[in-house]
Amino acid sequence: MSTQNLTKDTIVDFLGSIFERRGGEEYLGEPVNMGQHMLQGATIAQQNNQPEEIIIGALLHDIGHFTSEFGTFSMEDTEDRHHEDAGAEVLEQFFPRIVTDCARYHVAAKRYLCATKPEYFNRLSEASVHSLNLQGGPMNAEEVAAFEKIPNVEQIIAVRYLDDAGKRPDMETPDFWHFAPMAQRLVDRHAENLSQP
């Protein structure tokens, strides 16, 4: 999916069109589709008065499932598709680092929490356990130490928990466009910061 011609004025509409066109796709064998999953995470964050960066980080953390040249994950996969890198690659051009990091490291956060909180692993869905095995399993001590040094690590972990929470078959959410003005504010603020001398 080409993102070369996107600008700060078109990125949010582009992301919205992805939600509209592809949000109904199956989400890794979970009881919700891809769009519902991401909208649920963002809605839960907003209900809990989280900062805009966390709300939009949750909304867009899995966008790489749609932008990855490797396609979307399935329960039959035997190799990882690195959707977190594909998503971060699109977002980093337009969004503050916190939002990009939430996409880039939400898989690492799962591996980290599985290594440091044994009860966390027990709460994972079957699909999450399958993808965890493809993604390298729980971190070793060296990986844990490196992960803890990443900037925005607390926010990344917060979005990971929202990722896990966004799998409720009966949850009502607003659509993408409810969050679009918030996303645009972050894009505009990021562009402004980049233009500062």
PELIN-V294398 format. One record per helix or strand. SS is the DSSP state (H for helix, E for strand). FROM is the first residue (numbers start at 1). LEN is the number of residues. Records with the same first field share a line. If there is no record, write none. Layout:
SS=FROM-LEN  FROM-LEN
This chain:
H=11-12  34-14  52-9  64-4  83-9  97-8  106-11  118-6  126-9  141-7  153-13  176-20
E=26-1  33-1
